[in-house]
């Protein structure tokens, strides 16, 4: 499951970058919101929700998380344990929410420019959080790509 979780991360990053590039190009270039923009956003949301479900399973199976949750007082004093037991899960849940809201707001916006703008803003914030809590910090803690 951890390998699936890691592999989905790469797909999400790919579609998130595509959504950001298309949203920025549409917003700044005042381009129409096309079917391709919508499809990329739908795939991104679907992958993100799937990743969340896989992440919940990985979280529930993790011995490190179980140990961390058993003694939260000590967990909060241990930076790596705190990251895996609390921070990663909370931040990634926030990422799922941001991507979902970004898609919903861009879908309901009145103009094409606003559709692109709302998507870009929410997706960029989500990307920053993913890079920190899903790439940089895990690597700093010794976790590789898979």
Secondary structure, 3 states (H helix, E strand, C coil): CHHHHHHHHHHHHHHHHHHHHHHHHHHHCCCCCCHHHHHHHHHHHHHHHHHHHHHHHHHHHCHHHHHHHHCHHHHCCCHHHHHHHHHHHHHHHHHHHHHHHHHHHHHHCCCHHHHHHHHHHHHHHHHHHHHHHHHHHHHHCCCCCC
